[in-house]
């Protein structure tokens, strides 16, 4: 599932937005400062950033401008109370992909997020298959030999990453960056435990696990021909 950086200094609004996104299965990280937002965008992996215009430190437009100037490609949805056409033009010129005026309905925000993540460079396919596993990206569901498997959002995110990249080895550092909340007390052991829990849910008796341990490196999803 997609990993989203939420940049909003209004704590009550941030909590409401983060909760709404989490209920849809997204992994959400929240920061309230423009300088920290720019650092996160440069150092961490995200599929989408939801960026408030008025922030402590750098403004959202400044964050967007500097990030794009350095080649940043993450999708950016700008949130602001500014609703004049000239201000919208300024946001788009800075590199924003979408613009939403406050106050807004949560349903509209979720719809905008979903639409952005459907763009070709984000989510292109709807179904991922790996041997006896099938993942439906629209429904955010997984089935094993035709039977539905109940996964937590964190387990789903890990499996989606592996199924999108069969055969690729992901190091512990890469997995921590891509499918763990930066604010979590994450570690190599946390990665091992999540992989263990995921294997228990998706493995089939008397068959080797599709998730392979690559000693000294990390993990990969292997599909035999």
C-alpha positions as CSV (number, residue, x, y, z in Angstrom):
1,X,0.0,0.0,0.0
2,X,1.1,3.5,-0.7
3,X,3.2,5.4,1.9
4,X,2.1,9.0,2.4
5,X,3.9,12.0,4.1
6,X,1.4,14.3,5.7
7,X,2.7,17.8,6.3
8,X,0.3,19.8,8.4
9,X,0.8,22.0,11.5
10,X,-2.8,22.0,12.7
11,X,-2.7,19.0,15.0
12,X,-6.5,18.3,15.1
13,X,-6.7,18.4,11.3
14,X,-3.6,16.3,10.9
15,X,-5.0,13.6,13.3
16,X,-8.3,13.5,11.4
17,X,-6.6,13.3,8.0
18,X,-4.1,10.7,9.2
19,X,-6.9,8.5,10.7
20,X,-9.0,8.7,7.5
21,X,-6.0,7.7,5.3
22,X,-5.1,4.9,7.7
23,X,-8.6,3.4,7.5
24,X,-8.1,3.1,3.7
25,X,-4.9,1.1,4.4
26,X,-2.3,3.8,3.6
27,X,0.9,4.1,5.7
28,X,1.0,7.7,7.0
29,X,3.8,9.7,8.5
30,X,3.1,13.2,9.9
31,X,5.4,16.2,10.3
32,X,4.4,19.8,11.1
33,X,7.4,21.8,9.9
34,X,8.5,22.7,6.4
35,X,12.2,22.1,7.0
36,X,11.6,18.6,8.3
37,X,9.2,17.9,5.4
38,X,11.9,18.7,2.9
39,X,14.4,16.5,4.7
40,X,12.0,13.6,4.8
41,X,11.2,13.9,1.1
42,X,14.9,13.9,0.3
43,X,15.8,11.0,2.5
44,X,12.8,8.7,2.7
45,X,10.6,6.8,0.2
46,X,7.0,8.1,-0.3
47,X,4.3,7.6,-2.9
48,X,2.6,10.9,-2.1
49,X,3.0,14.0,0.0
50,X,0.0,16.0,1.3
51,X,1.5,19.4,1.9
52,X,0.0,22.4,3.7
53,X,0.8,25.8,2.3
54,X,1.3,27.7,5.6
55,X,3.9,26.0,7.7
56,X,6.6,26.8,10.3
57,X,10.0,27.1,8.8
58,X,9.6,26.7,5.0
59,X,6.2,27.2,3.5
60,X,4.6,24.4,1.5
61,X,5.3,26.2,-1.8
62,X,9.0,26.6,-0.8
63,X,9.2,23.0,0.1
64,X,7.7,22.0,-3.2
65,X,9.9,24.4,-5.2
66,X,13.1,23.2,-3.6
67,X,12.2,19.6,-3.8
68,X,11.4,19.7,-7.5
69,X,14.5,21.8,-8.2
70,X,16.6,18.9,-6.9
71,X,14.7,16.4,-9.1
72,X,12.2,15.1,-6.6
73,X,9.4,13.0,-8.2
74,X,7.0,12.2,-5.4
75,X,3.4,13.2,-6.1
76,X,2.3,16.3,-4.1
77,X,-1.2,17.4,-3.1
78,X,-1.3,20.9,-1.7
79,X,-3.7,21.9,1.0
80,X,-4.5,25.5,1.7
81,X,-7.1,28.1,2.5
82,X,-5.9,30.2,-0.4
83,X,-8.4,29.9,-3.2
84,X,-7.6,32.6,-5.7
85,X,-6.7,31.5,-9.2
86,X,-3.3,33.3,-9.0
87,X,-2.5,31.3,-5.8
88,X,-3.5,28.1,-7.4
89,X,-1.2,28.9,-10.4
90,X,1.6,29.6,-8.0
91,X,1.2,26.2,-6.3
92,X,1.1,24.4,-9.6
93,X,4.1,26.4,-10.9
94,X,6.0,25.3,-7.8
95,X,5.5,21.7,-8.7
96,X,2.3,20.6,-7.0
97,X,0.3,17.9,-8.8
98,X,-3.1,18.7,-7.2
99,X,-4.6,21.4,-5.1
100,X,-7.4,21.2,-2.4
101,X,-8.9,24.2,-0.7
102,X,-9.7,24.2,3.0
103,X,-12.1,23.5,4.5
104,X,-12.7,20.3,2.6
105,X,-14.7,17.1,2.9
106,X,-12.7,14.0,3.9
107,X,-14.3,12.1,1.1
108,X,-13.0,14.5,-1.5
109,X,-9.5,14.3,0.0
110,X,-9.6,10.5,-0.2
111,X,-10.9,10.7,-3.8
112,X,-8.1,13.1,-4.8
113,X,-5.5,10.8,-3.1
114,X,-6.8,7.7,-4.9
115,X,-6.9,9.5,-8.2
116,X,-3.3,10.7,-7.9
117,X,-2.0,7.3,-7.0
118,X,-3.7,5.9,-10.1
119,X,-1.4,7.9,-12.3
120,X,0.8,5.8,-14.6
121,X,4.0,6.4,-12.6
122,X,2.3,5.3,-9.4
123,X,-0.1,2.4,-9.7
124,X,-0.6,1.1,-13.2
125,X,-1.9,-2.5,-12.8
126,X,-4.8,-3.7,-10.7
127,X,-4.0,-7.3,-10.1
128,X,-0.7,-8.8,-9.0
129,X,-0.1,-12.6,-9.2
130,X,2.6,-14.7,-7.6
131,X,2.1,-18.4,-8.0
132,X,-0.8,-19.2,-5.6
133,X,-1.1,-15.6,-4.4
134,X,-3.3,-12.9,-5.9
135,X,-3.4,-9.3,-4.8
136,X,-6.2,-7.0,-5.9
137,X,-4.9,-3.4,-5.6
138,X,-8.3,-1.8,-6.0
139,X,-9.8,-3.8,-3.2
140,X,-6.6,-4.0,-1.2
141,X,-7.2,-7.7,-0.8
142,X,-5.1,-10.8,-1.0
143,X,-6.1,-14.4,-1.7
144,X,-4.2,-17.7,-1.3
145,X,-5.3,-20.5,-3.6
146,X,-8.5,-18.6,-4.0
147,X,-9.2,-18.1,-0.3
148,X,-9.0,-14.6,1.2
149,X,-6.1,-13.8,3.5
150,X,-6.5,-11.2,6.3
151,X,-3.5,-9.0,6.5
152,X,-2.7,-5.9,8.5
153,X,-2.0,-2.7,6.5
154,X,1.7,-3.1,7.4
155,X,1.8,-6.7,6.2
156,X,-0.1,-5.8,3.0
157,X,2.5,-3.0,2.3
158,X,5.4,-5.4,2.7
159,X,3.8,-8.1,0.5
160,X,2.8,-5.5,-2.2
161,X,6.4,-4.3,-2.4
162,X,7.7,-7.8,-2.9
163,X,5.0,-8.8,-5.4
164,X,5.6,-5.7,-7.5
165,X,9.3,-6.6,-7.7
166,X,9.7,-10.4,-7.9
167,X,13.2,-11.6,-7.8
168,X,14.6,-8.4,-6.5
169,X,16.5,-8.5,-3.2
170,X,15.4,-5.9,-0.7
171,X,17.9,-5.1,2.1
172,X,16.8,-4.5,5.6
173,X,17.5,-0.8,5.2
174,X,15.3,-0.6,2.1
175,X,12.4,-2.4,3.8
176,X,12.7,-0.1,6.8
177,X,12.6,2.9,4.5
178,X,9.7,1.7,2.3
179,X,7.3,-0.1,4.5
180,X,7.9,1.1,8.0
181,X,6.8,4.3,9.6
182,X,9.9,6.5,10.1
183,X,8.7,7.3,13.6
184,X,8.5,3.7,14.6
185,X,11.2,2.1,16.7
186,X,12.1,0.1,13.6
187,X,15.1,-2.3,13.4
188,X,16.3,-5.3,11.5
189,X,14.6,-7.5,14.1
190,X,11.3,-5.7,13.4
191,X,11.7,-6.5,9.7
192,X,12.4,-10.2,10.6
193,X,9.3,-10.4,12.8
194,X,7.0,-8.8,10.1
195,X,8.3,-11.2,7.5
196,X,7.7,-14.1,9.9
197,X,4.1,-13.0,10.6
198,X,3.5,-12.5,6.9
199,X,4.9,-15.9,6.0
200,X,2.6,-17.6,8.5
201,X,-0.4,-16.1,6.8
202,X,0.5,-16.6,3.1
203,X,2.6,-19.9,3.1
204,X,1.1,-23.1,1.9
205,X,1.7,-26.4,3.8
206,X,4.4,-28.7,2.2
207,X,5.5,-25.9,-0.1
208,X,8.5,-23.6,0.2
209,X,7.7,-20.0,1.1
210,X,7.6,-17.6,-1.7
211,X,9.5,-15.1,0.5
212,X,13.1,-16.1,0.5
213,X,15.8,-15.1,3.0
214,X,19.0,-14.0,1.2
215,X,21.6,-14.5,3.9
216,X,23.4,-11.4,4.9
217,X,21.3,-9.2,2.5
218,X,17.6,-9.3,3.1
219,X,14.5,-10.8,1.4
220,X,13.0,-11.4,-2.0
221,X,9.9,-12.9,-3.5
222,X,10.8,-15.8,-5.7
223,X,8.4,-17.4,-8.2
224,X,9.5,-20.7,-9.8
225,X,8.8,-21.1,-13.5
